[in-house]
Amino acid sequence: MTSPIHVTLVGAGPGDPELLTLKALRAIERADVVVYDSLVSPDILALIPTGVKRIEMGKRCGRASARQEDICTLLVRLARAGNRVVRLKGGDPFIFGRGGEEALVLRRHHIPFSVVPGITAALGCAASALVPLTHRGVARAVTLVTGHLQQGGEFKGWSALAQAGQTLVFYMGLEQAAVIQQQLLAADCPDSLPVALIESGTTAAQHITTTELGRLAATAAGLPPSGPVLMIMGEVVRLRAGLTTTLEALAVA
Ligand SMILES: C[S@@+](CC[C@H](N)C(=O)[O-])C[C@H]1O[C@@H](n2cnc3c(N)ncnc32)[C@H](O)[C@@H]1O
């Protein structure tokens, strides 16, 4: 990063500040201004040095959000004013983070930029909840899916998502739980398919609820709306019980 005029799209990871990469931390420490999402945890915001300007440009389901055009305009304006800008996003900028759109706008305006990956919620939450996303003989593929599948027209891929032997990870799926349940059951997924709902994964507020596809909508409706929730669906969720039991048993021994 030689030229001061630069935008770095930085992934902040799922919440635990220790999951931030060294490269992300260095970019934050060298920034003149940090433009951050509401999903970025307070513990990570605390790492922004005093004197570095910070601007919240939140995007969060169910709450008033900044418009994407306004975020892009701000990034261009700040960079053109000679700032070293960090655009800090929850998880990874290129996984349901609109990082691609921001990068395209920066390219169109001839503003140099780079991307620092972050640990996406699927990986952070799976590790924290002890759910291996792939497991020999259980799941040979993982699909990261947005819960907003029906937006912009009817989604035609439900039967592919219903194939056995894979793990589905739904981002932003909580409000769409009833549609997801109905469509996957219609595509022949079993009622008993296990699901883990992980709220505020990797943080001190992490809360895990397990259920089955046949009860997904009812379980989701009963969750208090607070932190972000990730849905991991597939036979791998059953492995969690064995892994947590083993750890508890080891702790006692
Ligand atoms: C707009 S997407 C952003 C995803 C982000 N770019 C990433 O790579 O993790 C927001 C969704 O990510 C999921 N999410 C992000 N952080 C999470 C966390 N710590 N715990 C649970 N879910 C999380 C939730 O499904 C939330 O609705």
The ligand as an SDF file (V2000), in Angstrom:
LIG
                    3D

 27 29  0  0  0  0  0  0  0  0999 V2000
  -25.1490   -9.5710    4.9780 C   0  0  0  0  0  0  0  0  0  0  0  0
  -24.6060  -11.1290    5.5260 S   0  0  0  0  0  0  0  0  0  0  0  0
  -22.8890  -10.7970    5.7170 C   0  0  0  0  0  0  0  0  0  0  0  0
  -22.0430  -12.0430    5.7060 C   0  0  0  0  0  0  0  0  0  0  0  0
  -20.5690  -11.7600    5.9020 C   0  0  0  0  0  0  0  0  0  0  0  0
  -20.0230  -11.0450    4.7810 N   0  0  0  0  0  0  0  0  0  0  0  0
  -19.7780  -13.0400    6.1240 C   0  0  0  0  0  0  0  0  0  0  0  0
  -18.9490  -13.4050    5.2920 O   0  0  0  0  0  0  0  0  0  0  0  0
  -19.9960  -13.6720    7.1620 O   0  0  0  0  0  0  0  0  0  0  0  0
  -25.2100  -11.1360    7.1730 C   0  0  0  0  0  0  0  0  0  0  0  0
  -25.5800  -12.5350    7.6650 C   0  0  0  0  0  0  0  0  0  0  0  0
  -24.4060  -13.2670    7.9770 O   0  0  0  0  0  0  0  0  0  0  0  0
  -24.6670  -14.1410    9.0580 C   0  0  0  0  0  0  0  0  0  0  0  0
  -23.7390  -13.8110   10.1510 N   0  0  0  0  0  0  0  0  0  0  0  0
  -22.7360  -12.9250   10.1090 C   0  0  0  0  0  0  0  0  0  0  0  0
  -22.0310  -12.9240   11.2600 N   0  0  0  0  0  0  0  0  0  0  0  0
  -22.6250  -13.8430   12.0600 C   0  0  0  0  0  0  0  0  0  0  0  0
  -22.3790  -14.3280   13.3790 C   0  0  0  0  0  0  0  0  0  0  0  0
  -21.3690  -13.8600   14.1240 N   0  0  0  0  0  0  0  0  0  0  0  0
  -23.1870  -15.2800   13.8800 N   0  0  0  0  0  0  0  0  0  0  0  0
  -24.2080  -15.7680   13.1450 C   0  0  0  0  0  0  0  0  0  0  0  0
  -24.4880  -15.3620   11.8930 N   0  0  0  0  0  0  0  0  0  0  0  0
  -23.7120  -14.4180   11.3440 C   0  0  0  0  0  0  0  0  0  0  0  0
  -26.1260  -13.9490    9.4500 C   0  0  0  0  0  0  0  0  0  0  0  0
  -26.8800  -14.9030    8.7330 O   0  0  0  0  0  0  0  0  0  0  0  0
  -26.3920  -12.5570    8.9280 C   0  0  0  0  0  0  0  0  0  0  0  0
  -27.7720  -12.3690    8.6730 O   0  0  0  0  0  0  0  0  0  0  0  0
  1  2  1  0
  2  3  1  0
  2 10  1  0
  3  4  1  0
  4  5  1  0
  5  6  1  0
  5  7  1  0
  7  8  2  0
  7  9  1  0
 10 11  1  0
 11 12  1  0
 11 26  1  0
 12 13  1  0
 13 14  1  0
 13 24  1  0
 14 15  1  0
 14 23  1  0
 15 16  2  0
 16 17  1  0
 17 18  1  0
 17 23  2  0
 18 19  1  0
 18 20  2  0
 20 21  1  0
 21 22  2  0
 22 23  1  0
 24 25  1  0
 24 26  1  0
 26 27  1  0
M  CHG  2   2   1   9  -1
M  END
$$$$
